[in-house]
Amino acid sequence: VQLQASGGGLVQAGGSLRLSCAASGRTFDNYALGWFRRAPGKEREFLATITRSGGITFYADSVKGRFTISRDNAKNTVYLQMNNLKPEDTAVYYCAARSSWYTETRPGEYDYWGQGTLVTVSS
């Protein structure tokens, strides 16, 4: 499956952005999906994950209550709604897919990755 992330940009602290990740190729609802980010000088960080049906989600503590992951299997798209953004949220954001019903927080367990979209939060 090929993944294409979009929706990044420059936003002021306290603002919101919605990232999208469109998939093409194989059957989208065969994949659990996740969002990760990598800030300058830091390792890739897990943010959120969602099961194939969208019925179960799981979040990192750093974004719980501010970010929401969702998916639309009819549109082959996964979203990350980000609210109350902070300067420390500045990073390149990646979507990822794994060929499993189960969600996963470890990046090594994902099979496919999008190219990343840059989010910059100004103070």
C-alpha contacts under 8 A as a table, 3 or more apart, distances in Angstrom:
res1	aa1	res2	aa2	distance
1	V	23	A	6.49
1	V	24	S	5.71
1	V	25	G	4.66
1	V	26	R	5.29
1	V	27	T	7.99
1	V	28	F	7.83
1	V	112	Y	6.80
2	Q	23	A	5.49
2	Q	24	S	5.22
2	Q	25	G	6.15
2	Q	112	Y	7.20
2	Q	113	W	7.63
2	Q	114	G	7.12
3	L	21	C	6.27
3	L	22	A	5.69
3	L	23	A	4.59
3	L	24	S	6.67
3	L	95	C	7.30
3	L	96	A	7.47
3	L	112	Y	7.43
3	L	113	W	6.27
3	L	114	G	4.50
3	L	115	Q	7.46
4	Q	21	C	5.25
4	Q	22	A	5.21
4	Q	23	A	6.45
4	Q	114	G	5.20
4	Q	115	Q	6.45
4	Q	116	G	7.85
5	A	19	L	7.09
5	A	20	S	5.64
5	A	21	C	4.14
5	A	22	A	6.49
5	A	94	Y	6.91
5	A	95	C	6.62
5	A	114	G	5.91
5	A	115	Q	6.58
5	A	116	G	5.89
5	A	117	T	6.01
6	S	19	L	5.79
6	S	20	S	5.31
6	S	21	C	6.24
6	S	116	G	7.74
6	S	117	T	5.77
7	G	17	L	7.18
7	G	18	R	6.12
7	G	19	L	4.50
7	G	20	S	6.04
7	G	117	T	7.03
8	G	17	L	7.23
8	G	18	R	7.75
8	G	19	L	6.31
8	G	93	Y	7.99
8	G	117	T	5.26
8	G	118	L	5.12
8	G	119	V	4.80
8	G	120	T	7.85
9	G	118	L	6.19
9	G	119	V	4.99
9	G	120	T	6.07
10	L	119	V	6.14
10	L	120	T	4.73
10	L	121	V	5.91
10	L	122	S	7.31
11	V	15	G	6.11
11	V	16	S	7.27
11	V	17	L	7.69
11	V	119	V	7.81
11	V	120	T	6.31
11	V	121	V	5.01
11	V	122	S	6.26
12	Q	15	G	5.56
12	Q	85	L	7.60
12	Q	121	V	5.36
12	Q	122	S	4.77
12	Q	123	S	6.16
13	A	84	N	6.90
13	A	85	L	5.30
13	A	86	K	4.97
13	A	87	P	6.23
13	A	121	V	5.73
13	A	122	S	5.69
13	A	123	S	5.30
14	G	83	N	7.08
14	G	84	N	4.13
14	G	85	L	4.90
14	G	86	K	6.37
15	G	83	N	6.18
15	G	84	N	5.39
15	G	85	L	5.52
16	S	81	Q	7.51
16	S	82	M	5.39
16	S	83	N	4.40
16	S	84	N	6.12
16	S	85	L	6.18
17	L	81	Q	6.19
17	L	82	M	5.26
17	L	83	N	6.75
18	R	79	Y	6.78
18	R	80	L	5.57
18	R	81	Q	4.36
18	R	82	M	5.89
19	L	79	Y	5.51
19	L	80	L	5.00
19	L	81	Q	6.38
19	L	82	M	7.86
20	S	77	T	6.66
20	S	78	V	5.84
20	S	79	Y	4.55
20	S	80	L	6.53
21	C	77	T	5.43
21	C	78	V	5.21
21	C	79	Y	6.28
21	C	95	C	6.42
21	C	114	G	7.63
22	A	75	K	7.86
22	A	76	N	5.87
22	A	77	T	4.44
22	A	78	V	6.67
23	A	28	F	6.86
23	A	76	N	5.40
23	A	77	T	6.08
24	S	28	F	7.62
24	S	76	N	7.22
25	G	28	F	7.88
27	T	30	N	5.73
27	T	31	Y	7.89
28	F	31	Y	5.97
28	F	73	N	6.50
28	F	76	N	5.71
29	D	32	A	7.62
29	D	52	R	5.26
29	D	53	S	6.82
29	D	73	N	6.04
29	D	76	N	7.89
30	N	52	R	6.16
30	N	99	S	6.29
30	N	100	S	6.89
30	N	101	W	7.28
31	Y	51	T	7.51
31	Y	52	R	5.42
31	Y	97	A	5.76
31	Y	98	R	5.29
31	Y	99	S	4.81
31	Y	100	S	5.66
31	Y	101	W	6.58
32	A	49	T	7.37
32	A	50	I	5.89
32	A	51	T	4.67
32	A	52	R	4.73
32	A	97	A	5.76
32	A	98	R	5.37
32	A	99	S	6.58
32	A	100	S	5.82
32	A	101	W	5.70
32	A	102	Y	6.43
32	A	103	T	5.82
33	L	49	T	5.59
33	L	50	I	5.44
33	L	51	T	6.65
33	L	52	R	7.36
33	L	78	V	7.55
33	L	95	C	7.25
33	L	96	A	5.66
33	L	97	A	4.49
33	L	98	R	6.34
33	L	103	T	7.22
34	G	46	F	7.87
34	G	47	L	7.46
34	G	48	A	5.55
34	G	49	T	4.07
34	G	50	I	6.35
34	G	95	C	5.70
34	G	96	A	5.15
34	G	97	A	6.36
34	G	103	T	7.83
34	G	104	E	7.78
34	G	105	T	7.87
35	W	46	F	6.57
35	W	47	L	5.50
35	W	48	A	5.31
35	W	49	T	6.37
35	W	80	L	7.52
35	W	93	Y	7.05
35	W	94	Y	5.65
35	W	95	C	4.53
35	W	96	A	6.24
36	F	44	R	6.56
36	F	45	E	5.38
36	F	46	F	4.55
36	F	47	L	5.12
36	F	48	A	7.16
36	F	93	Y	5.78
36	F	94	Y	5.13
36	F	95	C	6.33
36	F	96	A	7.75
36	F	107	P	7.92
37	R	44	R	5.55
37	R	45	E	5.25
37	R	46	F	6.73
37	R	47	L	7.16
37	R	91	A	5.94
37	R	92	V	5.42
37	R	93	Y	4.23
37	R	94	Y	5.75
38	R	42	K	6.23
38	R	43	E	5.93
38	R	44	R	4.48
38	R	45	E	6.08
38	R	91	A	5.30
38	R	92	V	5.34
38	R	93	Y	6.60
39	A	42	K	5.36
39	A	43	E	7.27
39	A	44	R	7.50
39	A	89	D	7.91
39	A	90	T	6.39
39	A	91	A	4.15
39	A	92	V	6.37
40	P	91	A	6.84
44	R	107	P	7.74
46	F	60	A	6.55
46	F	105	T	5.80
46	F	106	R	7.09
46	F	107	P	7.24
47	L	59	Y	5.75
47	L	60	A	5.08
47	L	62	S	7.75
47	L	63	V	6.70
47	L	105	T	7.97
48	A	57	T	7.15
48	A	58	F	5.60
48	A	59	Y	4.37
48	A	60	A	6.23
48	A	68	T	7.80
48	A	69	I	6.42
48	A	105	T	7.67
49	T	57	T	5.60
49	T	58	F	5.40
49	T	59	Y	6.64
49	T	69	I	6.94
49	T	103	T	5.99
49	T	104	E	6.85
49	T	105	T	7.23
50	I	54	G	5.64
50	I	55	G	7.44
50	I	56	I	5.75
50	I	57	T	4.45
50	I	58	F	6.67
50	I	69	I	6.90
50	I	70	S	7.12
50	I	71	R	7.92
50	I	103	T	6.15
51	T	54	G	5.03
51	T	55	G	6.35
51	T	56	I	5.54
51	T	57	T	6.62
51	T	101	W	5.91
51	T	102	Y	6.14
51	T	103	T	5.71
52	R	55	G	7.76
52	R	100	S	7.82
52	R	101	W	5.66
52	R	102	Y	7.92
53	S	56	I	7.83
54	G	57	T	7.13
54	G	70	S	6.67
54	G	71	R	6.27
57	T	69	I	7.23
57	T	103	T	7.99
58	F	103	T	7.97
59	Y	63	V	6.73
59	Y	64	K	5.59
60	A	63	V	5.74
60	A	64	K	6.04
61	D	64	K	5.14
63	V	66	R	5.39
63	V	67	F	5.54
64	K	67	F	6.12
64	K	68	T	7.98
65	G	68	T	7.67
66	R	82	M	6.05
66	R	83	N	5.13
66	R	84	N	6.24
66	R	85	L	7.80
67	F	80	L	6.61
67	F	81	Q	5.45
67	F	82	M	4.48
67	F	83	N	6.09
68	T	79	Y	7.94
68	T	80	L	5.59
68	T	81	Q	5.03
68	T	82	M	6.64
69	I	78	V	7.31
69	I	79	Y	5.63
69	I	80	L	4.62
69	I	81	Q	6.43
70	S	78	V	5.80
70	S	79	Y	5.24
70	S	80	L	6.62
71	R	76	N	7.74
71	R	77	T	5.77
71	R	78	V	4.14
71	R	79	Y	5.90
72	D	75	K	5.40
72	D	76	N	6.06
72	D	77	T	5.43
72	D	78	V	6.31
73	N	76	N	4.77
73	N	77	T	6.42
74	A	77	T	7.92
82	M	85	L	6.64
85	L	89	D	6.45
85	L	121	V	6.78
86	K	89	D	5.37
86	K	90	T	7.63
86	K	121	V	6.13
86	K	122	S	7.77
86	K	123	S	7.52
87	P	90	T	5.70
87	P	120	T	7.38
87	P	121	V	4.68
87	P	122	S	5.67
87	P	123	S	5.94
88	E	121	V	7.54
89	D	119	V	7.56
89	D	120	T	7.46
89	D	121	V	6.64
90	T	118	L	7.75
90	T	119	V	5.40
90	T	120	T	4.58
90	T	121	V	5.43
91	A	118	L	6.00
91	A	119	V	5.55
91	A	120	T	6.65
92	V	116	G	5.77
92	V	117	T	5.37
92	V	118	L	4.29
92	V	119	V	6.04
93	Y	116	G	5.16
93	Y	117	T	5.21
93	Y	118	L	6.13
93	Y	119	V	7.03
94	Y	113	W	6.94
94	Y	114	G	5.83
94	Y	115	Q	6.65
94	Y	116	G	4.45
94	Y	117	T	6.64
95	C	113	W	5.95
95	C	114	G	5.40
95	C	116	G	7.18
96	A	110	Y	6.24
96	A	111	D	7.36
96	A	112	Y	5.49
96	A	113	W	4.41
96	A	114	G	6.22
97	A	110	Y	5.61
97	A	111	D	5.96
97	A	112	Y	5.17
97	A	113	W	6.60
98	R	109	E	6.94
98	R	110	Y	4.52
98	R	111	D	4.99
98	R	112	Y	6.63
99	S	110	Y	7.75
99	S	111	D	6.95
100	S	103	T	7.48
104	E	107	P	7.86
104	E	109	E	6.87
104	E	110	Y	7.95
105	T	109	E	7.95
106	R	109	E	5.67
106	R	110	Y	7.63
107	P	110	Y	5.65
108	G	111	D	7.86
110	Y	113	W	7.58
